[in-house]
Every structure is written in structure tokens, then in C-alpha cells.
Amino acid sequence: MTEANMNIYQKLAKIRKQVEVMKRDAKGFNYTYTTEESILAKVTVQMDKLHLSLIPSIFPDR
């Protein structure tokens, strides 16, 4: 199946398979975690290949 014929769920599954497990690279407040920058750096490369966009939005509390 070509990338043009894939639906969004198929594209997201392909990204999930391509992005390996990320190591925790930061510490704070007695936690170790992976930074948002590290996650986006790896995921964005794959998203660009499949022509997907990540559009953050903020919803007010209800």
C-alpha cells in the first residue's frame, strides 16, 4: 500500500513502528523522564515523511 492510500490510523501505526523506545534523558522533582523535545525530534521526522501534521490545541476547563 502506498503512503498516499494509507488512512491516518495506518500512518500513525507506521510511525509507532519506526520510532524506537526513548531513554529518559532528564531529571527533575525526583523523577527521570524523556523531554518533549526528544520525543518531538524523533516523531516529527517520521510525520514529515508521511505528510502528517501535529496541531496542538488548548481547551478551556469545563
Helices and strands as residue ranges (DSSP letters): G 3-5, H 8-18, E 26-28, E 31-33, H 36-49
